[in-house]
Amino acid sequence: MPQVRIVAKTFMDMVAALPAVKLEKLYDSAFICEAVLRSLPPMAKRYILQMLYIDTAVTAKSVEEWLLPDGFSKHKVAIDRLLQLRVFLEVNDRKKETSYKINPKFQTNIQKHLVNGGTLPREPMPLSTTVRLPTLEDLDTYASEQWERFLLQLINSSQAAKLTSFSSSMIKVFQRGLLSSKENEVPKLTENGFQFLLMDTNAQLWYIIREYISTAEDRGVDPTDLISLLLELSFHSLGQAYNLNTLTDVQRTAIKDLGELGLVKLQHGRKEGWFIPTKLATNLSVSFTDSASNKEGFVVVETNFRMYSYSTSKLYSEILRLFSRIEYQLPNLIVGAITRESLYNAFENGITAEQIISFLQQNAHPRVANKIPTVPENVTDQIRLWENDRNRIEMTPSYLYEDFPSKEVFEAACDFAREAGGVLFEDSKNMRVIVHVEVHQDMRDFLRRAPK
């Protein structure tokens, strides 16, 4: 995934960032406790099971005794994660010795789960009530199309004010960091917006979900309620229908917003309505770091900077236009070229050379994906060189001093600026000196005090 300034955190990172009071509220739910348990590193799960029926605190030294000699680094990662999620509570005794105790709510719910088995947050609707449900292939297609619609609307941001297919809450989410929102101006992609388009699809989804949750309070919604709903979706069966009437008003609004992104599909019968989770929703509590490896690429780059994209997607065509010149387009083939002018335009919009190279590598067609290098070295080197050409000049705010009354005053002023670390340029012959803007006021005061 390209390295960008937008940080796409995992779902459990968002859970861990909640205040302690709201996190405790989440642990009232058994299925949320189970979702948290699923997300933990293997060693952290082992600690939970070993301490599940211990009601007293266990010292940190005792826990370390369970380790093999080479397991300390994994132990530290496990303990840090357990403390972040407040699954472990740290206890200090009179001897100032650190001990760990499982969160009582979490402990009780996991004990019940082991004894009684898991309980679903809600039961699916019977097939006799619903109309013909979409197949799993239809759901995958629907999810992909909805996500593509969202990205296309983001790219065509000049028309964002005219398009009404997305709710106001979702438009505010991507306008917050991805689109500019100045008064009396058509929204435009920001630097982060251009970077966002080159991110992996799953990282893009995490960013939107994170922003949707972080802006919840602005809409008068408790973020804990949204996190609870999203974690609940991961327990629903893929392709099953669930009654909308079992949701609260806040949850129904959120489900409609998630449907716009392709996480659920909404359907209505004569009397009732229901939602059907897609694969995006059922994987919400699982890390997406390995999922990108299953995606089939579509781009071939040649040593002459020609680029061939074997795709029917309008979205990919628009993304390629961000850093290349599209020459012609057939129903299943896009032909273009990477040029100095197209790259300069990309650099102006905040896209870096490394992001472009990473995008081309990760989306390489299967015929070239196994080659080393995937993208010809002369192309990647030239992309970096063109970026360096643009960045050769560095602007530094400064002030020029000249017309000194004497050589002595000039040399004294240079010495003063040099001691302050502010000399950028010095010309003794013509008695001129350029100093950094931070030294300007002190320099003026010095010259006022200097003898004429």
Residue, then its C-alpha position, 0 to 999 in steps of 0.5 A: m500500500p502506498q505510504v500516505r499521510i492519511v493513516a488508515k488504522t485497523f478497526m481495533d485501533m479505533v476501539a482502543a482509542l475510545p475513552a475508558v468509560k465508552l470502552e467499558k460500555l462496549y464490553d456489556s455486549a457478549f458478541i463485542c467481547e468475542a470480536v475483540l478476542r478474535s482480533l487479539p494476537p495469538m499470545a494474547k489469546r493464550y493469556i486470556l484463556q490461561m487467566l479466564y477463571i482466575d479471579t485474582a491479579v497475576t503478577a507480571k513476573s508470573v506471566e513472563e515465566w510462561l514464556l519460552p526464551d525467544g518469546f519476549s518480543k511477542h509477549k510485549v506486543a500481546i501485553d500492550r494490546l491487552l492493556q490498550l483495549r482494557v482487556f487487561l487492567e494493570v494493578n500495583d500492590r504495596k510493593k509496587e509490583t505490577s500485576y494484571k487482572i482481566n476486565p470483569k465484564f470481558q471475563t464474564n462474557i467470555q466465560k458465558h460464551l465458552v459454557n453456553g456457546g455464542t449468541l447471535p445479535r439478531e436472527p436472520m429473517p425466514l426465506s418465506t418472508t423475503v423476496r429472492l435474495p441475491t447470490l454471493e456473486d451478486l453481492d460482491t458485484y454490488a459492493s464493488e459497484q457501490w464503492e466505484r460509484f463513491l470513488l468516481q463521485l470523489i474524482n468528479s468532485s466538480q459535480a459534487a454539489k449537483l449529485t445527490s446519490f449520497s447522503s449528506s452525512m457521507i458527503k461530509v465525511f469525504q469533504r472533511g479531509l478529501l475535498s475542499s469546502k470553501e464558500n462560493e467555490v466548487p469542491k475540489l480534491t485536496e492533496n489528501g484526496f489525491q493520495f487517497l485514490l492511490m491507496d489500497t481499496n481496503a485502506q480506503l474503506w478503513y479511512i472512510i469508516r474511521e472518519y464516519i465514526s469520528t464525525a458521529e458526535d457532530r451529527g448527535v450520534d454516540p460513536t460507541d453505538l456506531i462501533s457496536l453496530l459495525l462489530e455486530l455486522s461482522f457476526h452476521s451471515l454473509g448473504q442472509a437478510y436481517n429485519l430493519n425493524t429490529l434496529t434503532d433509529v440511529q442504526r437504521t440511518a447508519i445502515k443506509d449510509l453503509g449501504e451507499l458504500g456497499l457494506v450492506k444491500l437494502q431490500h424492501g418487501r410489501k410490509e417489511g424491509w431488510f438489509i443483507p451484509t456483503k463481504l466488506a461488512t462481515n470482514l470488518s473486525v478482521s485485519f485487511t493487511d493480507s487481502a490485497s494480495n488476492k487482487e488481480g492487477f491490470v497494468v503493464v508498463e513498458t520501457n518506452f513509458r507506454m502503459y496498457s491497462y486491461s480493464t473495463s472499469k471507468l474508475y481505473s481510467e480516471i485514476l490513471r489520468l491522475f498521473s498519465r496521458i490517456e491516448y485512447q480507450l477501447p471497451n477493455l483496454i486503456v492505452g496511455a503514456i507516462t510523460r513529464e507533463s502528466l507527472y508534473n500535474a500529479f506532483e502539483n496535486g500532492i501525489t509523490a513519485e513513490q506513491i505512483i510507483s507503488f500503485l503501478q507495482q501493486n496493480a501489475h497485470p499477472r503477466v508481469a507481476n512475477k517479473i523482477p522488477t515489475v515496473p521497468e527500472n528506467v521508468t521508476d528511475q525517471i519518475r523519481l528524477w522528474e520529481n527531484d527536478r521539481n524539488r531542486i529549488e527550496m524557498t526560504p523566507s529571508y531579508l536582504y541588507e545592503d548599502f551599509p554606511s561602512k565596512e566596519v558596520f557591515e562586518a559587525a552585522c555579519d558577525f551578529a547574524r552569523e552568531a545567531g545562525g541566520v546568515l544565508f548569503e554574504d557578499s563582502k565585496n559589495m557589502r550585501v548580506i541575506v539573513h533568515v526571516e527569523v533573525h530579521q527583527d534582531m538584526r534591525d535592532f542591532l543596526r539601530r544601535a550600531p554607531k553610524 
